[in-house]
């Protein structure tokens, strides 16, 4: 993958769902195994050939910058933009100067083995202004679901139904033109931005993936991520095999 493709890690959130931990540690520095989650992401970006990285910071920004510095330790070049006020997952993109023609945007709390190269190739082949990476999830209901009519008569009784849907895994491919659809200092999330693009008649595509994925935004998911990471460690990080 060309080094001219920029990667932007969104790390400005306050991590309210992970309190009290995130009162003193920014969410991107929360450890998964022996590494902060954001370090795992940076290592993966490096392995994919993405060495020009911007980290968008806000909450406890100084700790993030102190840990990652200029990125030399990981063989990448890291610069920072800082939100003086919350701008949402898309608003911070307006702060990035000299944005490349195509950018990979990733939330700073995502654990995945997504093939970044394949996602970028798809985005470019489809000539999309924005591409959302999506994964099919099965949501199970633990109760019997009742359907009834206006007279409270039984229509159907479904025991513990399952519902399949595609969800965003927090990784996006955006063309530089997307910035022109964000107002200066506007607080806007990625869902609002891609819907705005769609409403303007721009092409927004979805990239379905079967990649491993876990969102570390909640305490239960963060706790589950420890065993999940250890079980699939070689898929998340390229670990050299020991010689016999």
C-alpha positions in Angstrom: 0.0 0.0 0.0 1.3 3.4 -0.9 2.8 5.4 2.0 0.9 8.4 0.6 -2.3 7.0 1.9 -3.0 8.6 5.2 -4.3 6.9 8.3 -6.3 8.9 10.9 -6.9 7.4 14.3 -9.8 8.9 16.2 -8.7 9.1 19.8 -10.4 12.2 21.1 -13.3 10.7 23.0 -13.7 10.8 26.8 -14.5 7.1 27.1 -17.4 7.7 29.4 -18.6 4.1 29.2 -15.3 2.9 30.5 -15.3 5.0 33.6 -13.7 5.1 36.2 -10.7 3.7 34.2 -10.8 6.5 31.6 -10.8 9.2 34.3 -7.0 8.8 34.5 -6.2 6.8 31.3 -7.4 7.8 27.8 -9.3 5.0 26.2 -6.7 4.5 23.4 -4.1 3.7 26.1 -6.2 1.0 27.8 -4.2 -2.2 27.6 -5.2 -5.3 25.6 -2.7 -8.0 26.6 0.6 -6.2 27.0 -0.1 -3.4 24.5 -2.4 -0.3 24.6 -5.2 -0.8 22.0 -4.0 2.2 20.0 -0.5 0.6 19.8 -2.0 -2.5 18.3 -3.7 -0.4 15.7 -0.5 1.4 14.8 1.4 -1.8 14.5 -1.3 -3.1 12.1 -1.2 0.0 10.0 2.5 -0.2 9.7 2.2 -3.9 8.6 -0.2 -2.7 5.9 2.2 -0.1 4.6 0.4 2.9 6.2 3.2 4.9 7.8 1.7 8.4 7.6 -0.5 8.5 10.7 -2.5 11.3 12.3 -3.9 10.9 15.8 -6.9 13.1 16.6 -6.8 13.7 20.4 -8.9 15.5 23.0 -9.4 13.9 26.4 -6.0 13.5 28.2 -4.2 14.3 24.9 -0.9 14.9 26.6 -0.7 11.3 27.8 -1.3 9.9 24.2 1.3 12.2 22.7 3.8 11.4 25.4 3.4 7.6 24.8 3.5 7.6 21.0 5.7 10.6 20.3 6.6 11.0 16.6 6.1 7.2 16.0 9.7 6.5 15.3 9.7 3.5 17.7 7.2 1.8 15.5 8.6 2.8 12.2 5.9 5.3 11.4 5.5 9.1 11.3 2.8 10.3 13.7 1.4 13.9 13.9 -1.4 15.1 16.0 -4.5 17.3 15.8 -6.2 18.3 19.1 -9.9 19.1 19.6 -10.3 22.2 21.8 -13.9 21.1 22.1 -15.7 17.8 21.1 -16.1 17.6 17.4 -17.5 14.1 17.0 -16.0 11.3 15.0 -16.1 13.2 11.7 -15.7 16.9 12.8 -12.0 16.3 13.7 -11.2 15.6 10.1 -11.5 19.3 9.4 -8.5 19.9 11.6 -6.2 17.6 9.4 -4.0 19.7 7.1 -2.6 18.5 3.8 -4.9 15.5 3.8 -4.1 12.8 1.2 -6.4 12.0 -1.6 -7.6 8.9 0.2 -7.6 8.3 4.0 -8.3 5.3 6.2 -10.1 6.4 9.4 -10.2 4.1 12.4 -11.7 4.5 15.8 -9.0 4.3 18.5 -10.8 1.6 20.4 -11.3 -1.0 17.7 -9.7 -4.5 17.9 -9.8 -6.1 14.4 -7.7 -8.0 11.9 -9.4 -6.3 9.0 -7.4 -6.3 5.7 -6.8 -2.6 5.3 -5.3 -3.1 1.8 -8.3 -4.9 0.6 -10.6 -2.3 2.0 -8.7 0.5 0.3 -8.6 -1.3 -3.0 -12.4 -1.8 -2.9 -12.9 1.9 -2.1 -10.9 3.0 -5.0 -12.3 0.4 -7.4 -15.9 1.5 -6.6 -14.8 5.2 -7.0 -16.7 6.0 -3.8 -16.5 9.2 -1.9 -16.8 7.2 1.3 -16.7 3.5 2.2 -17.9 2.0 5.5 -16.5 -1.3 6.6 -19.4 -3.5 7.8 -19.8 -6.9 9.5 -22.9 -9.1 9.8 -23.9 -9.6 13.4 -26.6 -11.8 14.9 -28.6 -10.3 17.7 -30.4 -12.8 19.9 -33.4 -12.0 22.0 -33.6 -14.0 25.2 -37.4 -13.9 25.4 -40.4 -15.1 23.5 -41.5 -12.3 21.2 -45.3 -11.8 20.8 -46.9 -10.2 17.8 -50.5 -9.1 18.2 -53.1 -7.1 16.4 -55.0 -3.9 17.4 -57.6 -6.1 19.3 -54.8 -7.7 21.3 -55.3 -11.0 19.5 -52.2 -13.2 19.0 -50.7 -13.0 15.5 -47.4 -14.8 16.2 -45.3 -16.2 19.0 -41.6 -16.4 18.2 -39.4 -18.1 20.8 -36.0 -16.3 21.3 -35.7 -15.0 17.7 -32.5 -14.0 16.1 -32.0 -10.9 13.9 -29.2 -10.5 11.4 -28.0 -7.0 10.5 -24.8 -5.3 9.2 -23.1 -3.0 11.6 -20.2 -0.6 11.2 -16.9 -1.8 12.7 -15.5 1.7 13.0 -13.2 1.8 10.0 -13.9 4.1 7.1 -12.2 5.0 3.8 -12.8 8.6 2.8 -11.7 10.7 -0.1 -10.3 14.1 0.6 -13.4 15.8 -0.9 -15.4 14.7 2.2 -13.8 17.5 4.2 -15.7 20.1 2.2 -19.0 18.7 3.6 -17.9 19.4 7.2 -18.3 22.9 8.5 -15.5 24.5 10.6 -15.8 23.6 14.3 -18.9 21.5 13.5 -19.6 18.6 15.9 -20.6 15.8 13.6 -20.3 12.0 13.7 -19.4 9.6 10.9 -23.1 8.4 10.6 -24.3 12.0 10.0 -21.4 12.7 7.6 -22.0 9.6 5.4 -25.8 10.3 5.4 -25.1 13.9 4.4 -22.9 12.7 1.5 -25.7 10.2 0.4 -28.3 13.0 0.6 -26.1 15.1 -1.7 -26.1 12.3 -4.3 -22.5 11.2 -3.6 -21.5 7.6 -3.8 -21.2 5.9 -0.4 -20.3 2.2 -0.4 -20.1 -0.6 2.2 -17.3 -3.0 2.4 -18.6 -6.3 4.0 -15.9 -8.2 5.9 -15.7 -11.4 8.0 -12.8 -10.0 9.9 -12.5 -10.5 13.6 -13.8 -7.5 15.4 -14.5 -6.2 18.9 -15.5 -2.7 20.0 -13.8 -1.9 23.3 -16.1 1.0 24.2 -17.9 -0.8 27.1 -16.4 -2.3 30.2 -17.9 -5.8 29.4 -16.4 -5.7 26.0 -13.0 -4.5 27.3 -12.9 -7.3 29.8 -13.8 -9.8 27.1 -11.1 -8.4 24.8 -8.3 -9.8 26.9 -9.1 -13.5 26.3 -10.2 -12.6 22.7 -6.8 -11.0 22.0 -4.8 -13.9 23.5 -6.8 -16.4 21.5 -6.3 -14.6 18.2 -3.0 -12.8 18.9 -1.2 -14.0 15.8 -4.0 -12.6 13.7 -3.9 -9.2 15.3 -0.2 -8.9 15.3 2.4 -10.5 13.1 4.5 -12.4 15.5 7.6 -14.2 14.2 7.6 -17.9 14.7 10.2 -19.2 17.1 12.9 -21.3 15.5 13.0 -24.9 16.7 
